[in-house]
Amino acid sequence: GGKNIVAIATDDNTIQAYTSEGAPEGLLMRFTAPVTYLAVNPGHTHLAATSCDFSVRVLELGGASRAVTLHGHEAPVLCARFDPRGEYLASSSCDGTVRIW
């Protein structure tokens, strides 16, 4: 398998990657407002992040590290969780909605 990384949301609206030993690995994502939640799918292939900028971003982990931004909430997004199979992502927002992606 690949190497283990730890994703940390920072106070400068970014998500940084570190090795399990604590060495910096680099920037994973940048937001325009504070990050509120991080979730990894069961297969450890995708990282979801929610933010006060009303968005949900899903990053494909690994070589390409492609990110997709999901729009649809009308207020800060508080959290997100993958279903047990990792096929769907649910997110909840201060606008009172839960979205299934």
N, C-alpha and C positions, 0 to 999 in steps of 0.2 A: 504494500500500500504506500500511499504518499506520506509525507511528513506531517506531524501534528502541528497545527497552529492554534493560537488563542486570539480571538477577535475581541478588541476592547473599544468601546465607544468613549471618545474623549470630549473634553469641554470646549474644543474648537470645532465641533460639529462634524468630526470625522470618525471613521472606524479604522483603527490601525491593527496590523497583524504582528504577532510575536511568535517566536518558536516556543515550545513547551519549556525551554530552558530560560526564556526571558529575553532572547536576542531579537532586536527589531527586524521585521520582515518587509515592512512597507505599508503604504496606504491601500486600503481596500475600497472605501467609499467616502464621498464628501457630500454633506447636506448643507442647506442654507439656514437650518435651524437645528436645535438640539435633537440628538438621537434619543428615542424613548425605549426601544426594545430591540433585542437581537434574538433570532431563533435559527437553529440549524435543522435541516430535514433529517429523517431517520437514516438515510444513506450517507450523510455527511458530504453531499455533493453541492448543496445550495445553502446560502446564508441569506436570511431575510432580515431587513432592518426597517424600523418604523421611525417616523420623525414628526416634530411639531410643524414641519413645512407641508403637512397634509398628505405626504407621499409614503408609499411602501416601495422598497427596492429589494430586488432579489438578485443576488450575485451567484453566478455559477463558479464554484470553487475549482481550482485546478489550473491547468496551463493557460487557457484562454481568458479566464476570469471575466466573463461578460456579465454586465448588469442590465436588468430591465427595471424601469420605473413604472409602477402601477398608480394610476390616478383615479379618483372616484370619491374619496372622502372630502368633506367640506369643512373639516376642523382638524386639529392635531390628531395623529394616529397614535394610540397608546400601546398597542401590542399586536403581535401576530404569532400564529402557531401553525405548523404543518400538521396535516392529519397523519395517523400512524403509518400509512403507506407512503407518505411523502408526495402524493399526487395533487393535493389541494392545499391552499394556504388561506387561513381565515385571519382577517384583521378587524380591529375594533377602533372606533374613533370617538372623540368628544362630541361629534355631531349626532351621536346616539345610534349609529349604524354599525352593523357587522357585515363585512363583505367577504365572499368566498371567491377566490381567484383560481 
